[in-house]
């Protein structure tokens, strides 16, 4: 399983990126949010979801783990495939999507190309509790305010805390709070402070 691909950005369009990793060019489907995040960069790191079907092997790439988590949640909804989930994540930022789902705003969700009222309502019904229980709506809002360097510290700290056995949602809240108070901390210091608060 591919967790992420880091390499040189060779080619990019609003829906597709080619990343050269050790001489292999990976063609990766991306959302507009990810396109905005990687535009103008030479070196990129994209978190990957592999869709392996009988007729195709497709890679979807995301600039943040949160966006990939939302994508994975979206494709659990019946009738939502990878391309539709990518379309939703292109129309709405991760924080907007979380707000739309948690507030039950099917009208805004329906404005996404290819999403009818029934599908919009199904997305809200299926994902409202999952987003609330994952603590994603509060977290996506806070990480949106962090710079690229901070989001890397944030993600590494969360990964370390979850490996240590802490639940993801509380870890995300604590780390986001720590970085808000002291944005220039190293990963190690963030983890040490988080361990005292968890």
MDTraj code that builds the backbone (N, CA, C; nanometers):
import mdtraj as md
import numpy as np

residues = "UNK UNK UNK UNK UNK UNK UNK UNK UNK UNK UNK UNK UNK UNK UNK UNK UNK UNK UNK UNK UNK UNK UNK UNK UNK UNK UNK UNK UNK UNK UNK UNK UNK UNK UNK UNK UNK UNK UNK UNK UNK UNK UNK UNK UNK UNK UNK UNK UNK UNK UNK UNK UNK UNK UNK UNK UNK UNK UNK UNK UNK UNK UNK UNK UNK UNK UNK UNK UNK UNK UNK UNK UNK UNK UNK UNK UNK UNK UNK UNK UNK UNK UNK UNK UNK UNK UNK UNK UNK UNK UNK UNK UNK UNK UNK UNK UNK UNK UNK UNK UNK UNK UNK UNK UNK UNK UNK UNK UNK UNK UNK UNK UNK UNK UNK UNK UNK UNK UNK UNK UNK UNK UNK UNK UNK UNK UNK UNK UNK UNK UNK UNK UNK UNK UNK UNK UNK UNK UNK UNK UNK UNK UNK UNK UNK UNK UNK UNK UNK UNK UNK UNK UNK UNK UNK UNK UNK UNK UNK UNK UNK UNK UNK UNK UNK UNK UNK UNK UNK UNK UNK UNK UNK UNK UNK UNK UNK UNK UNK UNK UNK UNK UNK UNK UNK UNK UNK UNK UNK UNK UNK UNK UNK UNK UNK UNK UNK UNK".split()
xyz = np.array([
    [0.0837, -0.1187, 0.0000],
    [0.0000, 0.0000, 0.0000],
    [0.0882, 0.1250, 0.0000],
    [0.0528, 0.2223, -0.0829],
    [0.1294, 0.3469, -0.0884],
    [0.0679, 0.4455, 0.0111],
    [0.1481, 0.4947, 0.1058],
    [0.0997, 0.5931, 0.2042],
    [0.1101, 0.7339, 0.1460],
    [0.2265, 0.7667, 0.0905],
    [0.2411, 0.8957, 0.0241],
    [0.3494, 0.8849, -0.0826],
    [0.3492, 0.9817, -0.1732],
    [0.4537, 0.9905, -0.2745],
    [0.5170, 1.1284, -0.2598],
    [0.6509, 1.1287, -0.2423],
    [0.7226, 1.2563, -0.2328],
    [0.8192, 1.2629, -0.3490],
    [0.8179, 1.3733, -0.4194],
    [0.9093, 1.3852, -0.5320],
    [0.8935, 1.5177, -0.6028],
    [0.9482, 1.5225, -0.7255],
    [0.9468, 1.6461, -0.8029],
    [0.8170, 1.6550, -0.8813],
    [0.7536, 1.7708, -0.8734],
    [0.6296, 1.7936, -0.9479],
    [0.6674, 1.8262, -1.0921],
    [0.6341, 1.7344, -1.1836],
    [0.6743, 1.7491, -1.3234],
    [0.5686, 1.8243, -1.4028],
    [0.4431, 1.7917, -1.3742],
    [0.3327, 1.8450, -1.4544],
    [0.2112, 1.8567, -1.3636],
    [0.1306, 1.9604, -1.3847],
    [0.0106, 1.9716, -1.3021],
    [-0.1008, 2.0428, -1.3770],
    [-0.2214, 1.9920, -1.3596],
    [-0.3434, 2.0581, -1.4076],
    [-0.4357, 2.0630, -1.2865],
    [-0.5475, 2.1352, -1.2945],
    [-0.6364, 2.1407, -1.1776],
    [-0.6911, 2.0043, -1.1319],
    [-0.6766, 1.9006, -1.2153],
    [-0.7312, 1.7707, -1.1755],
    [-0.6275, 1.6583, -1.1726],
    [-0.5042, 1.6892, -1.2145],
    [-0.4059, 1.5816, -1.2325],
    [-0.2646, 1.6332, -1.2064],
    [-0.1830, 1.5493, -1.1436],
    [-0.0435, 1.5863, -1.1202],
    [0.0458, 1.4683, -1.1550],
    [0.1632, 1.4977, -1.2112],
    [0.2629, 1.3941, -1.2348],
    [0.3800, 1.4227, -1.1417],
    [0.4094, 1.3252, -1.0539],
    [0.5184, 1.3418, -0.9578],
    [0.6272, 1.2395, -0.9895],
    [0.7498, 1.2901, -1.0098],
    [0.8640, 1.2029, -1.0375],
    [0.9265, 1.1627, -0.9043],
    [0.9199, 1.0324, -0.8765],
    [0.9792, 0.9803, -0.7529],
    [1.0831, 0.8758, -0.7924],
    [1.2100, 0.9112, -0.7785],
    [1.3211, 0.8216, -0.8159],
    [1.3105, 0.7692, -0.9589],
    [1.2781, 0.8599, -1.0505],
    [1.2751, 0.8218, -1.1914],
    [1.1458, 0.7588, -1.2397],
    [1.0493, 0.7408, -1.1503],
    [0.9182, 0.6882, -1.1912],
    [0.8177, 0.8028, -1.1829],
    [0.7468, 0.8273, -1.2923],
    [0.6466, 0.9346, -1.2937],
    [0.5104, 0.8801, -1.2563],
    [0.4591, 0.9225, -1.1414],
    [0.3262, 0.8781, -1.0974],
    [0.2205, 0.9781, -1.1433],
    [0.1190, 0.9285, -1.2144],
    [0.0050, 1.0118, -1.2540],
    [-0.0981, 1.0043, -1.1430],
    [-0.1284, 1.1195, -1.0822],
    [-0.2135, 1.1210, -0.9629],
    [-0.3314, 1.2149, -0.9834],
    [-0.4522, 1.1637, -0.9580],
    [-0.5722, 1.2473, -0.9634],
    [-0.5774, 1.3332, -0.8376],
    [-0.5994, 1.4635, -0.8545],
    [-0.6025, 1.5529, -0.7387],
    [-0.7292, 1.6388, -0.7398],
    [-0.7600, 1.6975, -0.6241],
    [-0.8727, 1.7906, -0.6145],
    [-0.8198, 1.9323, -0.6366],
    [-0.9114, 2.0265, -0.6528],
    [-0.8706, 2.1666, -0.6681],
    [-0.8004, 2.2187, -0.5437],
    [-0.8436, 2.1712, -0.4248],
    [-0.7781, 2.2133, -0.3002],
    [-0.6306, 2.1744, -0.3007],
    [-0.6036, 2.0504, -0.3422],
    [-0.4660, 2.0031, -0.3480],
    [-0.3896, 2.0775, -0.4562],
    [-0.4533, 2.1026, -0.5692],
    [-0.3908, 2.1776, -0.6791],
    [-0.3450, 2.3157, -0.6296],
    [-0.4320, 2.3837, -0.5529],
    [-0.3961, 2.5160, -0.4976],
    [-0.2782, 2.5040, -0.4019],
    [-0.2785, 2.3962, -0.3221],
    [-0.1730, 2.3790, -0.2208],
    [-0.0362, 2.3503, -0.2827],
    [-0.0340, 2.2803, -0.3979],
    [0.0962, 2.2406, -0.4551],
    [0.1422, 2.3302, -0.5691],
    [0.0578, 2.4216, -0.6123],
    [0.0920, 2.5067, -0.7260],
    [0.2195, 2.5864, -0.6989],
    [0.3090, 2.5880, -0.7972],
    [0.4318, 2.6654, -0.7835],
    [0.5417, 2.5958, -0.7044],
    [0.5141, 2.4749, -0.6555],
    [0.6170, 2.4032, -0.5787],
    [0.6934, 2.3093, -0.6711],
    [0.8213, 2.2878, -0.6385],
    [0.8998, 2.1915, -0.7164],
    [0.8928, 2.0542, -0.6516],
    [0.9067, 2.0507, -0.5200],
    [0.8997, 1.9247, -0.4461],
    [0.7654, 1.9162, -0.3749],
    [0.6967, 1.8036, -0.3882],
    [0.5663, 1.7885, -0.3228],
    [0.5577, 1.6544, -0.2502],
    [0.4665, 1.6486, -0.1548],
    [0.4363, 1.5236, -0.0855],
    [0.2849, 1.5089, -0.0890],
    [0.2378, 1.4031, -0.1543],
    [0.0939, 1.3805, -0.1647],
    [0.0572, 1.2504, -0.0931],
    [-0.0448, 1.2585, -0.0065],
    [-0.0962, 1.1392, 0.0600],
    [-0.1852, 1.0670, -0.0406],
    [-0.1691, 0.9361, -0.0495],
    [-0.2266, 0.8604, -0.1610],
    [-0.3409, 0.7690, -0.1174],
    [-0.4406, 0.7590, -0.2060],
    [-0.5401, 0.6522, -0.1958],
    [-0.5328, 0.5759, -0.3278],
    [-0.5186, 0.4432, -0.3187],
    [-0.5106, 0.3601, -0.4395],
    [-0.6467, 0.2965, -0.4656],
    [-0.7004, 0.3202, -0.5842],
    [-0.8253, 0.2543, -0.6238],
    [-0.7882, 0.1470, -0.7255],
    [-0.7963, 0.0210, -0.6815],
    [-0.7579, -0.0893, -0.7697],
    [-0.8845, -0.1614, -0.8141],
    [-0.9113, -0.1505, -0.9452],
    [-1.0297, -0.2162, -1.0015],
    [-0.9835, -0.3143, -1.1095],
    [-1.0788, -0.3928, -1.1607],
    [-1.0440, -0.4884, -1.2660],
    [-0.9857, -0.4188, -1.3883],
    [-1.0453, -0.3029, -1.4233],
    [-1.0075, -0.2364, -1.5479],
    [-0.9108, -0.1194, -1.5295],
    [-0.8785, -0.0849, -1.4043],
    [-0.7912, 0.0325, -1.3856],
    [-0.7217, 0.0300, -1.2496],
    [-0.6094, 0.1005, -1.2463],
    [-0.5343, 0.1205, -1.1214],
    [-0.5161, 0.2717, -1.1101],
    [-0.5920, 0.3333, -1.0204],
    [-0.5970, 0.4798, -1.0155],
    [-0.5428, 0.5303, -0.8822],
    [-0.4594, 0.6342, -0.8885],
    [-0.4077, 0.6971, -0.7668],
    [-0.4772, 0.8309, -0.7458],
    [-0.5220, 0.8543, -0.6219],
    [-0.5757, 0.9847, -0.5832],
    [-0.4786, 1.0435, -0.4817],
    [-0.4436, 1.1700, -0.4998],
    [-0.3462, 1.2330, -0.4105],
    [-0.4038, 1.3536, -0.3388],
    [-0.3589, 1.3740, -0.2140],
    [-0.4113, 1.4828, -0.1304],
    [-0.2966, 1.5524, -0.0596],
    [-0.3061, 1.6844, -0.0478],
    [-0.1979, 1.7604, 0.0156],
    [-0.1977, 1.7432, 0.1673],
    [-0.3118, 1.7031, 0.2263],
    [-0.3167, 1.6799, 0.3721],
    [-0.3841, 1.5468, 0.4028],
    [-0.3528, 1.4932, 0.5201],
    [-0.4178, 1.3687, 0.5625],
    [-0.5666, 1.3908, 0.5866],
    [-0.6022, 1.5108, 0.6343],
    [-0.7439, 1.5396, 0.6616],
    [-0.8273, 1.5285, 0.5344],
    [-0.7728, 1.5832, 0.4244],
    [-0.8477, 1.5768, 0.2992],
    [-0.8633, 1.4311, 0.2555],
    [-0.7573, 1.3523, 0.2743],
    [-0.7678, 1.2099, 0.2379],
    [-0.8702, 1.1384, 0.3260],
    [-0.8727, 1.1704, 0.4571],
    [-0.9722, 1.1089, 0.5468],
    [-1.1137, 1.1408, 0.5015],
    [-1.1368, 1.2662, 0.4612],
    [-1.2701, 1.3038, 0.4127],
    [-1.3047, 1.2287, 0.2852],
    [-1.2064, 1.2142, 0.1963],
    [-1.2262, 1.1395, 0.0724],
    [-1.2662, 0.9955, 0.1048],
    [-1.1937, 0.9331, 0.1991],
    [-1.2234, 0.7944, 0.2377],
    [-1.3632, 0.7825, 0.2978],
    [-1.4043, 0.8826, 0.3745],
    [-1.5409, 0.8819, 0.4291],
    [-1.6436, 0.8956, 0.3169],
    [-1.6174, 0.9865, 0.2233],
    [-1.7125, 1.0095, 0.1133],
    [-1.7345, 0.8836, 0.0300],
    [-1.6269, 0.8086, 0.0012],
    [-1.6444, 0.6910, -0.0851],
    [-1.7111, 0.5737, -0.0131],
    [-1.7353, 0.5877, 0.1195],
    [-1.8129, 0.4834, 0.1886],
    [-1.9631, 0.5031, 0.1655],
    [-2.0018, 0.6211, 0.1180],
    [-2.1433, 0.6498, 0.0936],
    [-2.1852, 0.5810, -0.0361],
    [-2.2947, 0.5015, -0.0337],
    [-2.3385, 0.4341, -0.1564],
    [-2.3627, 0.5345, -0.2702],
    [-2.3096, 0.5019, -0.3878],
    [-2.3303, 0.5891, -0.5033],
    [-2.2225, 0.6952, -0.5206],
    [-2.1276, 0.7033, -0.4253],
    [-2.0187, 0.8016, -0.4380],
    [-1.8899, 0.7267, -0.4704],
    [-1.8394, 0.7507, -0.5901],
    [-1.7132, 0.6892, -0.6302],
    [-1.5993, 0.7882, -0.6121],
    [-1.4810, 0.7468, -0.6526],
    [-1.3626, 0.8307, -0.6360],
    [-1.3731, 0.9655, -0.7062],
    [-1.4248, 0.9636, -0.8305],
    [-1.4314, 1.0897, -0.9053],
    [-1.5338, 1.1859, -0.8466],
    [-1.6464, 1.1316, -0.7992],
    [-1.7473, 1.2184, -0.7375],
    [-1.6941, 1.2763, -0.6072],
    [-1.6259, 1.1934, -0.5279],
    [-1.5678, 1.2413, -0.4016],
    [-1.4649, 1.3507, -0.4308],
    [-1.3867, 1.3325, -0.5357],
    [-1.2874, 1.4337, -0.5731],
    [-1.3565, 1.5629, -0.6178],
    [-1.4686, 1.5484, -0.6878],
    [-1.5461, 1.6652, -0.7331],
    [-1.5969, 1.7449, -0.6119],
    [-1.6462, 1.6711, -0.5100],
    [-1.6961, 1.7369, -0.3884],
    [-1.5822, 1.8116, -0.3197],
    [-1.4647, 1.7464, -0.3097],
    [-1.3493, 1.8088, -0.2437],
    [-1.2872, 1.9205, -0.3283],
    [-1.3246, 1.9278, -0.4556],
    [-1.2790, 2.0393, -0.5388],
    [-1.3717, 2.1593, -0.5201],
    [-1.5006, 2.1294, -0.4984],
    [-1.5996, 2.2372, -0.4834],
    [-1.5955, 2.2989, -0.3436],
    [-1.5637, 2.2167, -0.2427],
    [-1.5637, 2.2649, -0.1039],
    [-1.4303, 2.2328, -0.0382],
    [-1.3805, 2.3242, 0.0425],
    [-1.2579, 2.2942, 0.1171],
    [-1.2929, 2.1940, 0.2267],
    [-1.1944, 2.1218, 0.2826],
    [-1.2254, 2.0254, 0.3887],
    [-1.3056, 2.0864, 0.5046],
    [-1.2696, 2.2095, 0.5460],
    [-1.3428, 2.2697, 0.6579],
    [-1.4860, 2.3045, 0.6175],
    [-1.5040, 2.3526, 0.4937],
    [-1.6399, 2.3835, 0.4451],
    [-1.7239, 2.2560, 0.4387],
    [-1.6627, 2.1478, 0.3878],
    [-1.7364, 2.0213, 0.3754],
    [-1.7798, 1.9698, 0.5126],
    [-1.6886, 1.9769, 0.6107],
    [-1.7234, 1.9345, 0.7468],
    [-1.8389, 2.0182, 0.8015],
    [-1.8325, 2.1498, 0.7785],
    [-1.9402, 2.2371, 0.8263],
    [-2.0725, 2.2073, 0.7572],
    [-2.0665, 2.1836, 0.6256],
    [-2.1877, 2.1519, 0.5481],
    [-2.2526, 2.0239, 0.6015],
    [-2.1701, 1.9216, 0.6265],
    [-2.2230, 1.7934, 0.6741],
    [-2.2741, 1.8063, 0.8167],
    [-2.1963, 1.8691, 0.9061],
    [-2.2405, 1.8762, 1.0464],
    [-2.3607, 1.9685, 1.0640],
    [-2.3774, 2.0671, 0.9736],
    [-2.4952, 2.1547, 0.9857],
    [-2.6126, 2.1040, 0.9016],
    [-2.5900, 1.9953, 0.8244],
    [-2.6987, 1.9361, 0.7444],
    [-2.7419, 2.0239, 0.6275],
    [-2.6488, 2.0969, 0.5689],
    [-2.6808, 2.1912, 0.4608],
    [-2.6824, 2.1198, 0.3250],
    [-2.7925, 2.0465, 0.2961],
    [-2.7983, 1.9705, 0.1706],
    [-2.8078, 2.0614, 0.0477],
    [-2.8569, 2.1848, 0.0656],
    [-2.8700, 2.2772, -0.0492],
    [-2.7325, 2.3130, -0.1045],
    [-2.6369, 2.3393, -0.0153],
    [-2.5020, 2.3742, -0.0607],
    [-2.4330, 2.2526, -0.1230],
    [-2.4549, 2.1365, -0.0648],
    [-2.3948, 2.0130, -0.1166],
    [-2.4500, 1.9806, -0.2557],
    [-2.5770, 2.0149, -0.2761],
    [-2.6447, 1.9880, -0.4036],
    [-2.5889, 2.0734, -0.5179],
    [-2.5199, 2.1834, -0.4827],
    [-2.4643, 2.2695, -0.5878],
    [-2.3433, 2.2053, -0.6566],
    [-2.2880, 2.0986, -0.5954],
    [-2.1730, 2.0288, -0.6558],
    [-2.2216, 1.9512, -0.7780],
    [-2.1479, 1.9640, -0.8887],
    [-2.1846, 1.8960, -1.0134],
    [-2.1979, 1.7450, -0.9897],
    [-2.3107, 1.6884, -1.0332],
    [-2.3309, 1.5442, -1.0214],
    [-2.3932, 1.4994, -0.8903],
    [-2.4231, 1.5943, -0.7994],
    [-2.4849, 1.5585, -0.6717],
    [-2.6297, 1.6068, -0.6711],
    [-2.7223, 1.5116, -0.6621],
    [-2.8642, 1.5477, -0.6531],
    [-2.9057, 1.5586, -0.5071],
    [-3.0312, 1.5947, -0.4839],
    [-3.0797, 1.6145, -0.3475],
    [-3.0700, 1.4859, -0.2649],
    [-3.1104, 1.3715, -0.3248],
    [-3.1077, 1.2447, -0.2501],
    [-2.9654, 1.2075, -0.2092],
    [-2.8711, 1.2238, -0.3028],
    [-2.7307, 1.1909, -0.2723],
    [-2.6775, 1.2845, -0.1647],
    [-2.7104, 1.4135, -0.1750],
    [-2.6655, 1.5119, -0.0752],
    [-2.7169, 1.4735, 0.0635],
    [-2.8441, 1.4353, 0.0700],
    [-2.9031, 1.3961, 0.1991],
    [-2.8397, 1.2682, 0.2517],
    [-2.8091, 1.1744, 0.1609],
    [-2.7474, 1.0488, 0.2034],
    [-2.6078, 1.0744, 0.2608],
    [-2.5314, 1.1645, 0.1945],
    [-2.3967, 1.1983, 0.2435],
    [-2.4073, 1.2521, 0.3860],
    [-2.5029, 1.3433, 0.4082],
    [-2.5189, 1.4052, 0.5406],
    [-2.5588, 1.3007, 0.6447],
    [-2.6566, 1.2177, 0.6113],
    [-2.7041, 1.1148, 0.7058],
    [-2.5924, 1.0168, 0.7394],
    [-2.5202, 0.9699, 0.6354],
    [-2.4166, 0.8684, 0.6570],
    [-2.2935, 0.9220, 0.7303],
    [-2.2589, 1.0493, 0.7073],
    [-2.1292, 1.0981, 0.7562],
    [-2.1364, 1.1922, 0.8759],
    [-2.2553, 1.2417, 0.9094],
    [-2.2663, 1.3396, 1.0186],
    [-2.2043, 1.2868, 1.1479],
    [-2.2444, 1.1667, 1.1886],
    [-2.1927, 1.1094, 1.3137],
    [-2.0446, 1.0757, 1.3033],
    [-2.0032, 1.0253, 1.1864],
    [-1.8623, 0.9874, 1.1688],
    [-1.7709, 1.1095, 1.1812],
    [-1.8146, 1.2213, 1.1240],
    [-1.7325, 1.3432, 1.1304],
    [-1.7306, 1.3980, 1.2723],
    [-1.8453, 1.3920, 1.3396],
    [-1.8514, 1.4398, 1.4788],
    [-1.7640, 1.3523, 1.5685],
    [-1.7726, 1.2188, 1.5516],
    [-1.6970, 1.1294, 1.6399],
    [-1.5468, 1.1328, 1.6106],
    [-1.5094, 1.1681, 1.4867],
    [-1.3660, 1.1743, 1.4551],
    [-1.3051, 1.3060, 1.5029],
    [-1.3904, 1.4003, 1.5428],
    [-1.3412, 1.5313, 1.5870],
    [-1.2875, 1.6127, 1.4717],
    [-1.3240, 1.5719, 1.3492],
    [-1.2664, 1.6360, 1.2312],
    [-1.3144, 1.7788, 1.2102],
    [-1.4431, 1.8073, 1.2449],
    [-1.4914, 1.9416, 1.2111],
    [-1.4167, 2.0500, 1.2875],
    [-1.3821, 2.0223, 1.4138],
    [-1.3076, 2.1235, 1.4899],
    [-1.1642, 2.1291, 1.4416],
    [-1.1109, 2.0124, 1.4077],
    [-0.9701, 2.0038, 1.3716],
    [-0.9420, 2.0654, 1.2360],
    [-1.0271, 2.0359, 1.1381],
    [-1.0020, 2.0878, 1.0034],
    [-1.0022, 2.2396, 1.0076],
    [-1.0923, 2.2959, 1.0869],
    [-1.0975, 2.4414, 1.1008],
    [-0.9686, 2.4958, 1.1578],
    [-0.9123, 2.4266, 1.2566],
    [-0.7901, 2.4785, 1.3203],
    [-0.6684, 2.4566, 1.2319],
    [-0.6623, 2.3430, 1.1608],
    [-0.5427, 2.3210, 1.0778],
    [-0.5438, 2.4125, 0.9571],
    [-0.6608, 2.4584, 0.9175],
    [-0.6673, 2.5500, 0.8032],
    [-0.5893, 2.6779, 0.8341],
    [-0.5794, 2.7113, 0.9642],
    [-0.5094, 2.8340, 1.0032],
    [-0.3583, 2.8134, 1.0178],
    [-0.3124, 2.6883, 1.0129],
    [-0.1696, 2.6628, 1.0327],
    [-0.0965, 2.6748, 0.8995],
    [0.0262, 2.7229, 0.9048],
    [0.1044, 2.7330, 0.7817],
    [0.1510, 2.5931, 0.7408],
    [0.2139, 2.5839, 0.6255],
    [0.2585, 2.4529, 0.5753],
    [0.3561, 2.3868, 0.6733],
    [0.4498, 2.4653, 0.7273],
    [0.5484, 2.4096, 0.8215],
    [0.4775, 2.3590, 0.9462],
    [0.3817, 2.4358, 0.9953],
    [0.3086, 2.3960, 1.1157],
    [0.2246, 2.2720, 1.0903],
    [0.1649, 2.2632, 0.9703],
    [0.0798, 2.1475, 0.9450],
    [0.1638, 2.0198, 0.9403],
    [0.2902, 2.0314, 0.8982],
    [0.3776, 1.9136, 0.8979],
    [0.4086, 1.8710, 1.0418],
    [0.4392, 1.9695, 1.1275],
    [0.4627, 1.9420, 1.2703],
    [0.3362, 1.8800, 1.3302],
    [0.2226, 1.9399, 1.2968],
    [0.0928, 1.8929, 1.3460],
    [0.0714, 1.7461, 1.3086],
    [0.0899, 1.7150, 1.1800],
    [0.0629, 1.5781, 1.1327],
    [0.1601, 1.4765, 1.1928],
    [0.2883, 1.5152, 1.2056],
    [0.3869, 1.4234, 1.2641],
    [0.3552, 1.3972, 1.4107],
    [0.3139, 1.5018, 1.4822],
    [0.2788, 1.4865, 1.6242],
    [0.1576, 1.3946, 1.6403],
    [0.0564, 1.4137, 1.5560],
    [-0.0641, 1.3287, 1.5624],
    [-0.0268, 1.1831, 1.5342],
    [0.0549, 1.1630, 1.4296],
    [0.0957, 1.0266, 1.3923],
    [0.1669, 0.9595, 1.5107],
    [0.2566, 1.0342, 1.5751],
    [0.3316, 0.9780, 1.6889],
    [0.2381, 0.9440, 1.8046],
    [0.1451, 1.0339, 1.8346],
    [0.0533, 1.0109, 1.9475],
    [-0.0401, 0.8926, 1.9212],
    [-0.0875, 0.8795, 1.7967],
    [-0.1753, 0.7657, 1.7672],
    [-0.0969, 0.6345, 1.7733],
    [0.0322, 0.6380, 1.7330],
    [0.1161, 0.5175, 1.7447],
    [0.1379, 0.4799, 1.8914],
    [0.1388, 0.5815, 1.9766],
    [0.1556, 0.5562, 2.1203],
    [0.0256, 0.5075, 2.1858],
    [-0.0807, 0.5002, 2.1057],
    [-0.2048, 0.4433, 2.1578],
    [-0.3118, 0.5435, 2.1971],
    [-0.2871, 0.6732, 2.1729],
    [-0.3897, 0.7740, 2.2038],
    [-0.4895, 0.7819, 2.0890],
    [-0.6157, 0.8091, 2.1221],
    [-0.7188, 0.8223, 2.0184],
    [-0.6895, 0.9457, 1.9337],
    [-0.7291, 0.9387, 1.8064],
    [-0.6920, 1.0449, 1.7137],
    [-0.7620, 1.1777, 1.7444],
    [-0.8930, 1.1745, 1.7693],
    [-0.9682, 1.3001, 1.7879],
    [-0.9137, 1.3852, 1.9032],
    [-0.8984, 1.3280, 2.0265],
    [-0.8429, 1.4111, 2.1338],
    [-0.7001, 1.4573, 2.1056],
    [-0.6206, 1.3717, 2.0424],
    [-0.4826, 1.4091, 2.0081],
    [-0.4824, 1.5309, 1.9162],
    [-0.5717, 1.5283, 1.8159],
    [-0.5784, 1.6390, 1.7203],
    [-0.6150, 1.7693, 1.7902],
    [-0.7125, 1.7615, 1.8813],
    [-0.7556, 1.8832, 1.9520],
    [-0.6420, 1.9397, 2.0373],
    [-0.5733, 1.8528, 2.1108],
    [-0.4655, 1.8971, 2.1998],
    [-0.3502, 1.9573, 2.1189],
    [-0.3090, 1.8884, 2.0121],
    [-0.1959, 1.9369, 1.9312],
    [-0.2318, 2.0701, 1.8647],
    [-0.3539, 2.0804, 1.8138],
    [-0.3969, 2.2066, 1.7513],
    [-0.3927, 2.3202, 1.8528],
    [-0.4365, 2.2917, 1.9760],
    [-0.4361, 2.3938, 2.0815],
    [-0.2929, 2.4361, 2.1158],
    [-0.2021, 2.3374, 2.1259],
    [-0.0615, 2.3667, 2.1589],
    [0.0011, 2.4551, 2.0503],
    [-0.0235, 2.4191, 1.9237],
    [0.0368, 2.4962, 1.8140],
    [-0.0232, 2.6361, 1.8022],
    [-0.1470, 2.6508, 1.8471],
    [-0.2087, 2.7834, 1.8468],
    [-0.1381, 2.8730, 1.9494],
    [-0.1093, 2.8143, 2.0667],
    [-0.0430, 2.8903, 2.1738],
    [0.1031, 2.9196, 2.1383],
    [0.1731, 2.8141, 2.0911],
    [0.3162, 2.8297, 2.0596],
    [0.3461, 2.7718, 1.9222],
    [0.3278, 2.8517, 1.8169],
    [0.3392, 2.7995, 1.6798],
    [0.4786, 2.7539, 1.6373],
    [0.5834, 2.7958, 1.7102],
    [0.7185, 2.7646, 1.6630],
    [0.7814, 2.6416, 1.7280],
    [0.7027, 2.5617, 1.7961],
    [0.7579, 2.4442, 1.8654],
    [0.7999, 2.3359, 1.7671],
    [0.8988, 2.2543, 1.8091],
    [0.9397, 2.1390, 1.7281],
    [0.8410, 2.0249, 1.7550],
    [0.8472, 1.9237, 1.6703],
    [0.7585, 1.8071, 1.6857],
    [0.7761, 1.7448, 1.8244],
    [0.9032, 1.7280, 1.8663],
    [0.9306, 1.6629, 1.9956],
    [0.8651, 1.7388, 2.1113],
    [0.8795, 1.8729, 2.1081],
    [0.8225, 1.9531, 2.2167],
    [0.6706, 1.9464, 2.2169],
    [0.6128, 1.9485, 2.0966],
    [0.4657, 1.9388, 2.0855],
    [0.4189, 1.8063, 2.1463],
    [0.4892, 1.6965, 2.1123],
    [0.4513, 1.5641, 2.1635],
    [0.4637, 1.5602, 2.3157],
    [0.5741, 1.6151, 2.3705],
    [0.5944, 1.6153, 2.5152],
    [0.4832, 1.6908, 2.5875],
    [0.4459, 1.8074, 2.5326],
    [0.3376, 1.8861, 2.5925],
    [0.2036, 1.8133, 2.5805],
    [0.1834, 1.7510, 2.4649],
    [0.0566, 1.6791, 2.4420],
    [0.0437, 1.5626, 2.5401],
    [0.1534, 1.4929, 2.5669],
    [0.1506, 1.3789, 2.6602],
    [0.1087, 1.4230, 2.8000],
    [0.1460, 1.5458, 2.8372],
    [0.1050, 1.5955, 2.9701],
    [-0.0431, 1.6283, 2.9748],
    [-0.0995, 1.6666, 2.8595],
    [-0.2400, 1.7098, 2.8573],
    [-0.3377, 1.5978, 2.8289],
    [-0.2900, 1.4912, 2.7662],
    [-0.3817, 1.3823, 2.7280],
    [-0.4114, 1.2885, 2.8450],
])
top = md.Topology()
chain = top.add_chain()
for i, resn in enumerate(residues, 1):
    res = top.add_residue(resn, chain, resSeq=i)
    for name in ("N", "CA", "C"):
        top.add_atom(name, md.element.get_by_symbol(name[0]), res)
traj = md.Trajectory(xyz[None], top)
